[in-house]
Amino acid sequence: SRTVGRNADGVATVGGIDVKTLAEEFGTPGYFLDEDDFRARCRAWREAFKGEKGEKGEKGEGEDADVFYAGKAFLSRAVVRWLTEEGLNLDVCSAGELATALAAGMPAERIALHGNNKSTGEIERAVEAGVGRIVLDSFQEIARVAHIAQRLGRHQRVQIRITVGVEAHTHEFIATAHEDQKFGIPLAGGLAAEAVRRALKLDGLELIGIHSHIGSQIFDTSGFEVAAHRVVGLLKEIRDEHGVELPEIDLGGGLGIAYTSEDDPREPHEIAKALRDIVHRECDAAGLAVPRLSVEPGRAIVGPTAFTLYEVGTVKELPGLRTYVSVDGGMSDNIRTALYDAEYSVALVSRSSTAEPMLSRVVGKHCESGDIVVRDAFLPADLAPGDLIAVPATGAYCRSMASNYNHALRPPVVAVRDGRAREIVRRETEEDLLRLDVG
Ligand code: LLP
C-alpha cells in the first residue's frame, strides 16, 4: 500500500504507525488496512471514469460512467461510509451485504444486487429498499423479480447478466464468461435475446441494460474488449427487434492487482480508456447512442490496501528441502493459496536482518497439509519465533472468505490513517464462537 515504509530501526510502518505497536495493540494475526490508500483508489477509479470535459452523462455530475465497488472483496460499515463519501456505488450479492450497506447509510439507489440464486426474501428486501438495480441471472429469476415487484407495486430497474463466451486468462474457479458455468444467460443460441424479450414484456420490470463479468485477476484488456463488442452487438439486436435502445451496460469487475513483483496490473485510467474506446467505436458502427457504462472493481480497490501481520511460531528446517515457517493464522484467514494456487510475497517486518535468505514456505497452524499461506518465499535465515512477518495485498477476499476452521477466531481488520489505528471489524472471541453453539 502507498504509505508503507520502514523506520530507522528497520521496523515497517503503515499510516505513520510501526507494526510492533500495531501487533501489541491489536494482536496477530490481523489485517491492517491503509484508509488513505483505499480512498485514493476510489478516487482514481472515479476520476478515470469521469466524462470528457464538457461531456455530461445523462445522470449529470460530468460523469458518463459509474463505479460500483464489489462488496464481496471486503465489506464493513466503515468501508460503506468511505465509499459513500468518495462517490462510489456498491455491488452486493447477498442479504447480508445488503443489510451492511443499508445499515451504514448507503443510499439504496446506489446499490446493485447480484447473485445466481437470490432468495425470495433477498429480492423482496432489495425491491422494498429501492435498490438502483437488480442484475437478473436466469429465466426463472426474471419471472420471480417481476412477480415480487408487481406484488409490492414497484417498477424495479434491472439488468440482465449474460455470458459472452470469452475465455478470460485466469484461474478456472474465477473465470465467469465461458458458457459452461453457473452465472448468467448465454448469448449463444439466442438465449440472451430471449431473456430480453421476456423482461421487456413483464410489468414490474424496467430493463435498463446488459451486464457482463468475465472473471477476476485479469491483466489484459482484450477479454473486456471482446465482451464489450458482444454486449453492444446484443444492444443492436435489441434495437432492431424491439425499437428500444437500452441505456446502460456494465462490464463487471476483474482487474488484476500485483500480488508479487511479477504481476503488472493495468491502472484504472488504462482500463477506462480501453473500455470507453471500444464501446464508443462499437456503438458508432452500430448507429447506437453510447450507453452509460458501469464497472464493478473489488480487488483492484481494496486488495492492495491491506496486509496481514503474523507472528512467527515454529521454524522447522528440513535439510535439503526447505524451511517451514509456521504462523499464528493460515488458511482460515487466507484461503486463496490453497483454493487458487494464489501467489503472495512475504517480508520480515519487525526488524531488519542481514542474514542469508533461506528458502521458506509460510504455513498456518491448521490441521491440514494444504494450509499454506506463501508457497515459496525467501526469508532471512535468522528468522525466529516472535518475529513479525507481513503478507501484502490481502485486502480482497481474505477477511471476506475467512473461516472458523479448527475454531480459529477470525482476525480483526484495523484501519490506519494519519498515525491513528482503529478496529473496523473486531477480532472474534471464544464467546462469539460459543454464542452460536446453542446445544
Ligand atoms: N462483479 C461481479 C458480478 C463479480 O462476480 C465479481 C467477483 C466482481 C464484480 C468483482 O471482481 P474483482 O474486481 O474483485 O475481481 N474469491 C475470488 C474472486 C471471486 C470473485 C467473484 N466475483 C478470489 O479470491 O480471487
Boltz pocket constraint, residues with backbone or C-beta under 6 A from the ligand:
constraints:
  - pocket:
      binder: B
      contacts: [[A, 70], [A, 72], [A, 73], [A, 91], [A, 114], [A, 173], [A, 174], [A, 213], [A, 215], [A, 216], [A, 217], [A, 252], [A, 253], [A, 254], [A, 255], [A, 296], [A, 297], [A, 298], [A, 299], [A, 300], [A, 336], [A, 396], [A, 397]]
      max_distance: 6.0
